[in-house]
Amino acid sequence: MTCSEPLLSTLRYCMRCNIPETQEGVIFDEMGICQACQSSEQKIHIDWTERYALLQEIVADAKSKSGSGYDCILPVSGGKDSTYQAYVLVEQLGLKPLCVTFNHNWMSQTGWYNLQNLLERFNLDHVMFTPNRKLVNRLAKRSLEMIGDACWHCHSGVPAFVLSMAVKFKIPLIIWGESIAEASGRASYKDPVHHFDRDYFLKVSSKIRPELMICDYLNSRDLYPFDLPSAEELETVGVYGLHLGDYIFWDEERQVEFIREHYGWLETEMEGAFKGYKSAECVMAGVHDFTCYLKRGYARGSFQASVDVRNGLLTRAEGFKLAQKCDTMRPEALDYFLQATGMTEEDFFKIMREQMHPKIKGTQLPVTLPDHPNGERIKPFSQHILDTMAGRKDPREG
Ligand SMILES: [Zn+2]
């Protein structure tokens, strides 16, 4: 049963969208409006031609300072932003980026296709780091206990590997995708974040330093790939980053349409979401979102609905209705998570109860079951290839 009221009547929600007060870092203004809604208004009043000219200046400068054959680093995952960023960097700005991927090792078949497709279409060089299966499984277990989601290895592996490659290849500029102002209150379009130092990534994405992950089943050698380069190393190369979304008017619906039509990008069915393009590269996104729901009482559905409300595509009431349907759904990916970590469902829910936001502590959150198997196979694509091709004598068998 869904209705057009907020899921939890005890929580305060943004007056304009579907974001509750339990969102990390959210602050409502005197009108009761969240920062992301304020940012979406700022966005309309920004002179984007001026911003684009500024971007051209920045990249021209970076190009002249690069110590290798590459103009900048382009972190790519196989998600929609990767392909759109590649289009802007290569086709519009005429840059030669080095693509860098921290592979969380949960890549979906669609994500794998999208990643290979972008490398081939734009003819780009690529480096990738993949932590081993056992390590990923152990980190997922530890991550749930420590931060209440399964994705610490991705939150900290991405900045650690991307910054390390910037140092190794002596490439100062890293170009990320969507502006931080788009999704959270950590920055606004008026005041974009330009300096991405070690502390920034610790605060924003990984939250917990690698040494704190050490336990009876993880040692310091296991955690080596998650160490950020030192401040001196970063300074020697002069590493800095920017988000394209602070220089180009960001409209993800239009961008997805564009890359689908012109570059063959594919979306897929995503658990707990009503859009098929966000995190399409990861089979575990459902668990990530479900843990957010169990901790904070809202998840991907609320988030996507809020974006549509800001863009005038949904009313706030329609947003609540859709959000409820998506947010409460127990993902199929939870089965994979339990199998990979050796945890029981009871263990999982017990940890999540302990992780609950104080504002909803003790609340019995409704959980629903999906009414059909997910369209995208909920299994890392690499494991699927191994399982289906193993024992085959002749690869021409099909
Ligand atoms: Zn809002």
Boltz pocket constraint, residues with backbone or C-beta under 6 A from the ligand:
constraints:
  - pocket:
      binder: B
      contacts: [[A, 14], [A, 15], [A, 16], [A, 17], [A, 18], [A, 19], [A, 33], [A, 34], [A, 35], [A, 36], [A, 37], [A, 306]]
      max_distance: 6.0
